[in-house]
Amino acid sequence: MKRILPFLAAALVLSACGTTPKNPGEENPGASAEEMYREAKQELESGNYNRSVKQFEALQARYPYGRYAQQAELEVAYANYKDQEPELALAAIDRFLKAHPTHPNADYALYLKGLVNFIEDRSLFASLAKQDMSERDPKAARESFEAFRDLVTRYPQSRYAPDARDRMAYLVTALADGELHVARYYYKRGAYLAAANRAKAVIERYSNTDRVETALVVMIAAYDKLGQPELRDDARRVLAQNYPQSKLTPDEIFADGAWWKLW
């Protein structure tokens, strides 16, 4: 029996070696770039995102030049996005845009960059009422807006431009809401100058949204608390000129639980 054990152990080791999964680049060493791309794409479409990334990366390592390698860079970004790896997706997109700024699919790269950041921040804005916006910096929303803006500016006829414009409209309103939440936070804690400055930022940056009315009322209330009658009255005149039918009051804005009933 003692003589059999060493042979049995060796056989088990050999069996284990024979079943070790190969790296994607080793499975078909003679495959062309097109074949490797097709196989990786199939994995991507099947939802095997992590494996598809490895296969696309193996393609890039074996065939670093040509259209398949370039397209593989974008596919890696998309696969990471679908695999809920936004940082990896954004890194892949930035590498692609830096290496191929005039690539025919640069518009898609910009759209994907905006989309990754948009999805990242959508959950933030979807539950604004439950969060303290003074503790959050909507960096992803701003970067999403900038990517979509670059897309529609550089490629106005792109197939992705209409959706990018719709998302920009959502983002600009959401960013204004974020500023107003911070202004409300400061006002309720007696930081009236900070509240006025946040409201002023809404007017300066997001003048094409309907949040300007609310920002003006915040400014009026904050300047009144600061004992700045001239600035308060200036804000009142602007409010009366642009929103003559406005009935919005500070009580509506600053009352607990009333904020999101405004919209």
Residue pairs with C-beta under 8 A, 6 or more apart in sequence:
23 54
23 58
24 40
24 51
24 54
24 55
24 57
24 58
25 55
25 58
25 59
25 61
25 62
28 35
28 36
28 39
31 39
33 59
33 62
33 63
33 66
33 68
33 69
34 68
36 55
36 58
36 59
36 62
36 63
36 68
37 56
37 59
37 68
37 71
37 72
39 55
40 52
40 55
40 56
40 58
40 59
40 72
40 75
41 52
41 75
43 49
43 51
43 52
43 55
44 52
44 75
44 78
44 79
44 82
47 82
49 79
49 80
49 82
49 83
50 79
50 83
52 75
52 79
53 76
53 79
53 80
53 83
56 72
56 73
56 75
56 76
56 79
57 72
57 76
59 68
59 69
59 72
60 69
60 72
60 73
63 69
70 96
70 100
70 103
71 105
73 92
73 95
73 96
73 99
73 100
74 92
74 93
74 96
74 105
74 108
74 109
74 112
76 92
77 89
77 90
77 92
77 93
77 96
77 109
77 112
78 89
78 112
80 86
80 88
80 89
80 92
81 89
81 112
81 115
81 116
81 119
86 116
86 117
86 119
86 120
89 112
89 116
90 113
90 116
90 117
93 109
93 112
93 113
93 116
94 113
96 103
96 109
97 106
97 109
97 110
97 113
100 106
103 109
106 154
106 155
107 151
107 154
107 155
107 158
107 159
107 160
107 161
108 160
110 147
110 148
110 150
110 151
110 154
110 155
110 160
111 147
111 148
111 151
111 158
111 160
111 163
111 164
113 143
113 144
113 147
114 144
114 145
114 146
114 147
114 148
114 151
114 164
114 167
115 144
115 167
116 144
117 140
117 141
117 143
117 144
117 147
118 140
118 141
118 144
118 148
118 167
118 171
120 140
120 144
121 138
121 140
121 141
121 144
121 174
124 131
124 136
124 138
124 140
124 141
125 138
125 141
125 174
125 177
125 178
128 177
128 178
128 181
128 260
129 259
129 260
132 185
133 178
133 181
133 182
133 185
134 181
134 182
134 185
134 186
136 178
138 174
138 175
138 178
141 171
141 174
141 175
141 178
142 175
144 167
144 171
145 168
145 171
145 172
145 175
148 164
148 165
148 167
148 168
148 171
149 168
151 158
151 160
151 161
151 164
152 158
152 161
152 164
152 165
152 168
155 161
158 164
172 206
172 208
172 209
173 206
173 209
173 211
175 205
175 206
176 202
176 205
176 206
176 209
176 211
176 215
177 211
177 263
179 198
179 199
179 201
179 202
179 205
179 206
179 215
180 198
180 199
180 202
180 211
180 214
180 215
180 218
181 259
182 198
183 194
183 195
183 196
183 198
183 199
183 202
183 215
183 218
183 222
184 195
184 218
184 253
184 254
184 259
186 192
186 194
186 195
186 198
187 195
187 218
187 221
187 222
187 225
187 254
188 254
192 222
192 223
192 225
192 226
193 222
193 226
195 218
195 222
196 218
196 219
196 222
196 223
196 226
196 231
198 218
199 214
199 215
199 216
199 218
199 219
199 222
200 215
200 219
202 209
202 211
202 212
202 214
202 215
203 212
203 215
203 216
203 219
206 212
212 242
213 239
213 242
213 243
213 246
213 248
214 248
214 253
214 262
216 235
216 238
216 239
216 242
216 243
217 239
217 246
217 248
217 249
217 250
217 253
218 250
218 253
219 231
219 232
219 235
220 232
220 235
220 236
220 239
220 250
221 250
221 253
221 254
223 229
223 231
223 232
223 235
224 232
239 246
240 246
248 262
252 258
252 262
253 259
253 262
